[in-house]
Amino acid sequence: MHHGHRPPPPPVAHYYRGAGPQYNWVQGSRIPPHYRGSRYVVNDWRRHRLHQPPRGYHWVRYGGDYMLVAIASGVIAQLLINGVR
């Protein structure tokens, strides 16, 4: 009977999907300035069934994903993947 060491288990796969072109924008990350322009900013947040952004924040939409983003820094405060909280 061989009493050698067992190989380590395989790494745990994480199936968390973020927003953005490579699905890597997550809460706390910063989106590039280009994505904070009028093409992506959601001004009619009520129509999209989003809550009113706090002062200094706005909603940014990328595909079906919504991000509550600090206007000055571009840091994501909240993320809704496919509009789901």
Buried (B, 14 or more C-beta within 10 A) or exposed (E): EEEEEEEEEEEEEEEEEBBBEEBEBBEEBEBEEEBBEEEBBBEEBEEEEBEEBEEEBBBBBBEEBBBBBBBEEBBBBBBBBEEEE
